[in-house]
Amino acid sequence: MTIFPFTEATSIQFQQPLPKTSDVVIIGGGVIGVSTALFLARRNVSVTLLEKGRIAAEQSSRNWGWIRQQGRDADELPIVIEAQRLWRQLAQECGEDIGLKQTGVTYLARTDKEMAGFAKFLEIAQAHGVDTRLLDQGELASLIPAMSRPFKGAMITPSDMRAEPWVAVPALARLAAREGVTIIENCAARMLDISAGRISGVWTEKGHIATSSVVVASGAWTSLFLRAHGISIPQLSVRATVAATAPMPEIHAGAAADERIAFRRRQDGGYTLASGGSSQLYIGPDAFRHAGKYFSALMANPFGTRYLPAAPRGYPDGWSTPRRWNADEESPFERMRVLNPAPETSALRTIDRGFRELFPQFTTVPLKASWAGMIDAMPDVVPIVDRAAAIPGLVIATGMSGHGFGIGPGMGRILSDLIQGNETGHNLHRFRQSRFSDGSPIRLGPSL
């Protein structure tokens, strides 16, 4: 079984010199950072994107490849509707086949309680003109006839899409570079340069770059970077395991999931598989620090996350990972260019067994690759997208909670306008940083 396509040994695609100045510096070369850079460049803003390792090498390429409206938080839904339109546009503009197809997303229900939860989301979808609908047992059997067991029903959004993440995000980066974005891989941002209380530049391992605006979109590393500057956010990261099969007969052209198994057809004729709701949390200093804020999420899904006593050395919330460093010394970000967690062996067995139980016509599942990713999570399962009140000129975009790939272009366009002081076109109150410190109750987004 092969390893994930991005590692520290992957050749560098983007190796421009570090400019002396830039209107905006973006820290993090995932889908959020790349999309933000692209839309800023289209407004004639000079942008430098710093990536400590390789573009999209972490969660932006390790996700399931779903571009879904279905199951979104009510405040995220208008943004992902815009993102779907942008994905179609960008797929044409980048001039590469990113595997973008409209094949729908289906959630399978075993119980009446699950169907009732789907019905609640249906009201949200209908209010926004999304084509989500509920399927009864017979309609589902016609949609995916090869399944071995009956379900109570399902929820489907036919307009939802899929794409190949490790193809799509690098393709967007190449488009951004063609449109003037300076992208520098293997260049860690070490520290913010703050003068008179506001952003004046960024110290990197390759030197200093002057700027008045910085976006931190560093996924699982964001909390560690911000804490070094006195900003605390309750972000944790959880490990999730994924597998890819060799080409197989088509059982369903789209994506589908229940609480045991998730699957979606891929561009190469195989399937991407994952456990429906399984992840692991490494216990570290941040896990203890923010435990109280995650109580509601824990009670809502007490068996969805398993706990491990310590992260591997160098991980963002590892016990031995430094929390303080100087701008002229090696940072934790250089010591781990690519956060490349090993897939969990027991999770791979669960994935294999779950897929074969649902589709017993496959006596074996030809797994050709497996990997894991660290998902940047927030207590309410929605991100922070906000200006940092403590440091003028700093914008935070993190905690996408496994939803970032699909919503990425929409968030990138919003962040572009937020940085420029323009109207964003969406109400971002739900995503404010202060919701975790102003006494607001934790309001969970849908765990669909």
Stockholm file with secondary structure:
# STOCKHOLM 1.0

chainA/1-448         MTIFPFTEATSIQFQQPLPKTSDVVIIGGGVIGVSTALFLARRNVSVTLLEKGRIAAEQSSRNWGWIRQQGRDADELPIVIEAQRLWRQLAQECGEDIGLKQTGVTYLARTDKEMAGFAKFLEIAQAHGVDTRLLDQGELASLIPAMSRPFKGAMITPSDMRAEPWVAVPALARLAAREGVTIIENCAARMLDISAGRISGVWTEKGHIATSSVVVASGAWTSLFLRAHGISIPQLSVRATVAATAPMPEIHAGAAADERIAFRRRQDGGYTLASGGSSQLYIGPDAFRHAGKYFSALMANPFGTRYLPAAPRGYPDGWSTPRRWNADEESPFERMRVLNPAPETSALRTIDRGFRELFPQFTTVPLKASWAGMIDAMPDVVPIVDRAAAIPGLVIATGMSGHGFGIGPGMGRILSDLIQGNETGHNLHRFRQSRFSDGSPIRLGPSL
#=GR chainA/1-448 SS CBCCSCCTTSCCSCBCCCCSBCSEEEECCSHHHHHHHHHHHTTTCCEEEECSSCTTCSHHHHSCCEECCTTCCTTTHHHHHHHHHHHHHHHHHTCSCCCCEECCEEEEESSHHHHHHHHHHHHHHHHTTCCCEEEEHHHHHHHSTTCSSCCSEEEEETTCEECCHHHHHHHHHHHHHHTTCEEESSCCEEEEEEETTEEEEEEETTEEEECSEEEECCGGGHHHHHHTTTCCCCCEEEEEEEEEECCCCCSCSSEEECSSEEEEECTTSCEEEEESSCEEEECCHHHHHTGGGGHHHHHHSTTSEEEESCCCTTCTTCTTSCSCCCTTSCCHHHHCSSCCCCCCHHHHHHHHHHHHHHCTTCSSCCEEEEEEEEEEECTTSSCEEEECTTSTTEEEEECCTTCHHHHHHHHHHHHHHHHHTCCCSSCCGGGCGGGGTSSCCCCCCCCC
#=GC SS_cons         CBCCSCCTTSCCSCBCCCCSBCSEEEECCSHHHHHHHHHHHTTTCCEEEECSSCTTCSHHHHSCCEECCTTCCTTTHHHHHHHHHHHHHHHHHTCSCCCCEECCEEEEESSHHHHHHHHHHHHHHHHTTCCCEEEEHHHHHHHSTTCSSCCSEEEEETTCEECCHHHHHHHHHHHHHHTTCEEESSCCEEEEEEETTEEEEEEETTEEEECSEEEECCGGGHHHHHHTTTCCCCCEEEEEEEEEECCCCCSCSSEEECSSEEEEECTTSCEEEEESSCEEEECCHHHHHTGGGGHHHHHHSTTSEEEESCCCTTCTTCTTSCSCCCTTSCCHHHHCSSCCCCCCHHHHHHHHHHHHHHCTTCSSCCEEEEEEEEEEECTTSSCEEEECTTSTTEEEEECCTTCHHHHHHHHHHHHHHHHHTCCCSSCCGGGCGGGGTSSCCCCCCCCC
//
